[in-house]
Amino acid sequence: MSGHTDMVLVDENGMRIDGRTAEEHRPIKIEAGVLHNADGSAYVEIGKNKVLAAVYGPRECHPRHLQNPQKAIVQVKYNMEAYSVSDRKRPGTDRRSIEISKITAEALEKVVLTELYPRASIDVYIEILQANAGTRCAGLTAASVALADAGIPMRDIVPAIAAGKADGNVLLDLNKEEDNYGQADVPIAIVPSTDEIVLLQMDGNMTRAEFDHAIELAVNACHEVHDLQVDALKRRYSKNQEASQ
C-alpha cells in the first residue's frame, strides 16, 4: 500500500489500468461442490484470484479442550500456496494467514447456527491457488458457499469484496497494482438479509467522505456477489437432482 510508482492507475477519463470504471468489480466465477471428498466445497475466481474452499463437519472437536458444550466452533485455515504469487511464497503458516483465518472464522460464526451442534467443530480450509489482491474476500466468499454446500444451517450466505483508494479515486475491488500502489484498501463482508457488517478492515488513509463512499460501493457489490453465490448453489442442486433421477 502506497508504494511509489510512475504507473497511471486511473486515467483522466476515470478508466483503470484493467479497463474498469471506478464502480466496477472484476469478473467473478463461483462453482459449488467441486470436491468429492469434502462435506462441502466451492471454487471462486475474482479477476485473477483463484480460490478453493473445503468444509468438513460438523464433527467431534479436536483437541477436546476446545470443545464448547453449548455450540460448535468454526475453525478456519487460510493458506496461500507457494506458487500463488509471482515472488514464490515461503511455505507454511505466517502471521498474515493466522490473522485472516481468525477474522474469517469470526465472520462465519455470525451466520452459522452453531448452537445446533454442541461440542462439535466445523472445519473450513481455504487454499489460495493464485493471488491478485483481495484474497481474504475471495476466500470468505468461497468458504460461505462451501458451508452451504455442506448443508450446514446458516442465517444467510456471506459475500465479501473490497473497496479502496488509488490515484486519489475511490475504487471498487482493487487489483494487485491498485492494492500495492494505492492509498487505502477496505475489505468488507456483510449478511445480505440485514446488511449487518461481519468483516471490516482498513489499511491506509481516506477521508470520512471517501470511506463512506467506499463502504457504499462495497455493500452494493456484496449483494451482487451474493446473487452469484446463490446461483452457484442452485446449479449444484439442479445437478444433484438430475443425477438422482
C-alpha positions as CSV (number, residue, x, y, z in Angstrom):
1,M,0.0,0.0,0.0
2,S,1.3,3.5,-1.0
3,G,4.4,2.2,-2.7
4,H,6.0,4.6,-5.2
5,T,5.2,4.1,-8.9
6,D,5.1,6.1,-12.1
7,M,2.2,3.9,-13.3
8,V,-1.1,5.7,-14.0
9,L,-3.7,3.7,-12.1
10,V,-6.7,5.8,-13.1
11,D,-6.5,7.9,-16.3
12,E,-8.1,11.3,-16.9
13,N,-11.3,9.6,-18.2
14,G,-11.7,7.7,-15.0
15,M,-10.6,4.4,-16.5
16,R,-8.5,2.0,-14.6
17,I,-5.4,0.1,-15.9
18,D,-7.5,-3.1,-16.5
19,G,-10.3,-1.2,-18.3
20,R,-12.8,-1.0,-15.5
21,T,-14.6,2.0,-14.2
22,A,-14.3,3.1,-10.5
23,E,-17.5,1.3,-9.5
24,E,-16.9,-2.0,-11.5
25,H,-15.7,-5.2,-9.9
26,R,-13.6,-7.8,-11.7
27,P,-15.3,-10.8,-13.4
28,I,-16.5,-13.3,-10.8
29,K,-17.0,-17.0,-11.2
30,I,-18.4,-19.3,-8.5
31,E,-18.8,-23.1,-8.5
32,A,-20.2,-25.2,-5.7
33,G,-19.5,-28.9,-4.9
34,V,-16.2,-29.1,-6.8
35,L,-14.5,-31.6,-4.3
36,H,-16.0,-35.1,-3.9
37,N,-14.1,-36.0,-0.7
38,A,-15.3,-32.9,1.3
39,D,-18.7,-32.4,3.0
40,G,-18.9,-29.1,1.1
41,S,-16.7,-27.2,-1.3
42,A,-16.5,-24.2,-3.6
43,Y,-14.2,-22.7,-6.2
44,V,-14.1,-18.9,-6.7
45,E,-12.4,-16.7,-9.3
46,I,-12.4,-13.0,-8.8
47,G,-10.3,-11.5,-11.5
48,K,-7.0,-13.3,-11.4
49,N,-7.7,-14.7,-7.9
50,K,-8.3,-18.4,-7.8
51,V,-9.5,-19.9,-4.5
52,L,-10.7,-23.3,-3.3
53,A,-12.6,-23.9,-0.1
54,A,-13.5,-27.2,1.6
55,V,-15.7,-27.8,4.6
56,Y,-15.6,-30.9,6.9
57,G,-18.1,-31.4,9.7
58,P,-19.8,-30.8,11.9
59,R,-17.6,-33.4,13.6
60,E,-16.2,-34.1,17.0
61,C,-13.9,-31.2,18.0
62,H,-10.2,-32.0,18.5
63,P,-8.4,-31.2,20.6
64,R,-11.1,-31.7,23.2
65,H,-10.2,-28.8,25.4
66,L,-11.5,-26.5,22.5
67,Q,-15.0,-28.1,22.8
68,N,-17.8,-25.8,23.7
69,P,-20.7,-27.6,25.4
70,Q,-23.2,-25.0,24.1
71,K,-22.2,-24.7,20.5
72,A,-19.9,-25.7,17.7
73,I,-16.8,-23.8,16.9
74,V,-15.8,-22.7,13.4
75,Q,-12.1,-23.4,12.7
76,V,-10.7,-21.8,9.6
77,K,-7.3,-22.4,8.0
78,Y,-6.4,-19.9,5.3
79,N,-3.3,-20.9,3.2
80,M,-1.6,-19.3,0.2
81,E,0.2,-21.8,-1.9
82,A,3.9,-21.1,-2.6
83,Y,3.2,-20.7,-6.3
84,S,0.2,-18.4,-5.8
85,V,2.2,-15.2,-6.2
86,S,5.0,-14.2,-8.6
87,D,7.5,-13.9,-5.8
88,R,7.4,-17.5,-4.6
89,K,5.9,-17.5,-1.1
90,R,7.6,-19.3,1.8
91,P,5.6,-22.5,2.6
92,G,3.8,-22.7,5.9
93,T,1.8,-20.6,8.3
94,D,2.7,-16.9,8.8
95,R,1.2,-14.1,10.8
96,R,-1.0,-12.9,7.9
97,S,-2.5,-16.3,7.4
98,I,-3.3,-16.6,11.1
99,E,-4.9,-13.2,11.1
100,I,-7.1,-13.9,8.0
101,S,-8.0,-17.4,9.4
102,K,-9.2,-15.7,12.6
103,I,-11.3,-12.9,11.0
104,T,-12.8,-15.3,8.5
105,A,-13.9,-17.7,11.3
106,E,-15.4,-14.8,13.3
107,A,-17.4,-13.6,10.2
108,L,-18.7,-17.1,9.5
109,E,-19.7,-17.7,13.2
110,K,-22.1,-14.7,12.8
111,V,-24.2,-16.7,10.3
112,V,-23.7,-20.4,11.1
113,L,-26.3,-21.8,13.6
114,T,-23.5,-23.2,15.8
115,E,-25.9,-23.8,18.7
116,L,-27.3,-26.8,16.9
117,Y,-24.0,-28.7,17.2
118,P,-22.7,-28.5,20.8
119,R,-19.1,-29.8,21.3
120,A,-18.6,-30.1,17.5
121,S,-16.2,-28.5,15.1
122,I,-16.9,-27.2,11.7
123,D,-13.5,-27.1,9.8
124,V,-13.0,-24.8,6.9
125,Y,-9.9,-24.9,4.7
126,I,-9.2,-22.1,2.2
127,E,-6.5,-22.6,-0.4
128,I,-5.3,-19.6,-2.5
129,L,-4.2,-21.1,-5.7
130,Q,-3.5,-17.8,-7.4
131,A,-3.4,-14.3,-5.8
132,N,-4.0,-10.9,-7.3
133,A,-5.3,-8.7,-4.4
134,G,-8.5,-9.3,-2.4
135,T,-7.8,-13.0,-1.4
136,R,-9.3,-12.7,2.0
137,C,-12.6,-11.6,0.4
138,A,-12.4,-14.3,-2.2
139,G,-11.6,-16.9,0.5
140,L,-14.5,-15.8,2.7
141,T,-16.9,-15.8,-0.3
142,A,-15.8,-19.3,-1.2
143,A,-16.0,-20.6,2.4
144,S,-19.5,-19.4,2.8
145,V,-20.6,-21.2,-0.4
146,A,-18.8,-24.4,0.8
147,L,-20.6,-24.2,4.1
148,A,-24.0,-24.0,2.4
149,D,-22.9,-26.8,0.0
150,A,-22.2,-29.0,3.1
151,G,-25.8,-28.4,4.2
152,I,-24.8,-26.6,7.4
153,P,-27.7,-24.4,8.6
154,M,-26.9,-20.7,8.3
155,R,-28.8,-17.4,8.7
156,D,-27.5,-16.3,5.3
157,I,-24.6,-16.7,2.9
158,V,-21.8,-14.2,3.4
159,P,-20.4,-12.3,0.4
160,A,-17.2,-10.2,0.7
161,I,-15.4,-7.7,-1.5
162,A,-13.0,-4.7,-1.0
163,A,-13.1,-1.1,-2.0
164,G,-10.2,1.3,-1.7
165,K,-8.4,4.4,-3.0
166,A,-5.8,4.8,-5.7
167,D,-4.6,7.9,-7.6
168,G,-7.0,9.8,-5.4
169,N,-10.0,7.9,-6.6
170,V,-12.3,5.7,-4.5
171,L,-12.4,2.3,-6.4
172,L,-14.3,-1.0,-6.0
173,D,-12.4,-4.3,-5.9
174,L,-8.8,-3.2,-6.2
175,N,-6.4,-5.3,-8.3
176,K,-2.8,-6.0,-7.5
177,E,-1.3,-2.8,-8.8
178,E,-4.0,-0.6,-7.2
179,D,-3.6,-2.5,-3.9
180,N,0.2,-2.2,-4.0
181,Y,0.4,1.5,-5.0
182,G,-2.9,2.9,-3.9
183,Q,-3.7,4.9,-0.7
184,A,-6.2,2.6,1.0
185,D,-7.8,-0.8,1.0
186,V,-11.1,-1.6,2.8
187,P,-12.2,-5.3,2.7
188,I,-15.8,-5.8,3.9
189,A,-18.3,-8.7,4.3
190,I,-22.0,-8.5,5.1
191,V,-25.1,-10.5,5.9
192,P,-27.2,-9.5,2.9
193,S,-30.6,-10.0,4.5
194,T,-29.8,-7.4,7.1
195,D,-26.8,-5.5,5.7
196,E,-25.0,-6.3,9.0
197,I,-21.3,-5.9,8.6
198,V,-19.4,-9.0,9.8
199,L,-15.9,-8.1,8.5
200,L,-14.5,-4.6,8.1
201,Q,-10.8,-3.7,8.0
202,M,-8.8,-0.8,6.6
203,D,-5.3,-0.4,5.5
204,G,-4.2,3.2,4.5
205,N,-5.8,6.6,4.7
206,M,-9.1,8.0,3.5
207,T,-11.3,11.0,4.4
208,R,-14.6,10.3,6.1
209,A,-16.5,11.1,2.8
210,E,-14.2,8.7,0.9
211,F,-14.6,6.0,3.5
212,D,-18.4,6.3,3.4
213,H,-18.4,6.1,-0.4
214,A,-16.1,3.1,-0.3
215,I,-18.5,1.3,2.1
216,E,-21.5,2.1,-0.1
217,L,-19.7,0.7,-3.2
218,A,-18.7,-2.4,-1.3
219,V,-22.1,-3.1,0.2
220,N,-23.8,-2.8,-3.1
221,A,-21.3,-5.1,-4.7
222,C,-21.7,-7.6,-1.9
223,H,-25.3,-8.0,-2.9
224,E,-24.2,-8.8,-6.5
225,V,-21.7,-11.3,-5.2
226,H,-24.5,-12.9,-3.1
227,D,-26.6,-13.4,-6.1
228,L,-23.8,-15.2,-7.8
229,Q,-23.3,-17.4,-4.7
230,V,-27.0,-18.3,-4.7
231,D,-26.9,-19.1,-8.4
232,A,-23.9,-21.4,-7.9
233,L,-25.7,-23.3,-5.2
234,K,-28.9,-23.6,-7.4
235,R,-26.8,-25.0,-10.2
236,R,-25.3,-27.5,-7.8
237,Y,-28.7,-28.5,-6.5
238,S,-30.0,-28.9,-10.1
239,K,-27.1,-31.2,-10.9
240,N,-27.8,-33.4,-7.9
241,Q,-31.5,-33.6,-8.8
242,E,-30.7,-34.7,-12.3
243,A,-28.1,-37.3,-11.1
244,S,-30.7,-38.8,-8.7
245,Q,-33.3,-39.3,-11.4
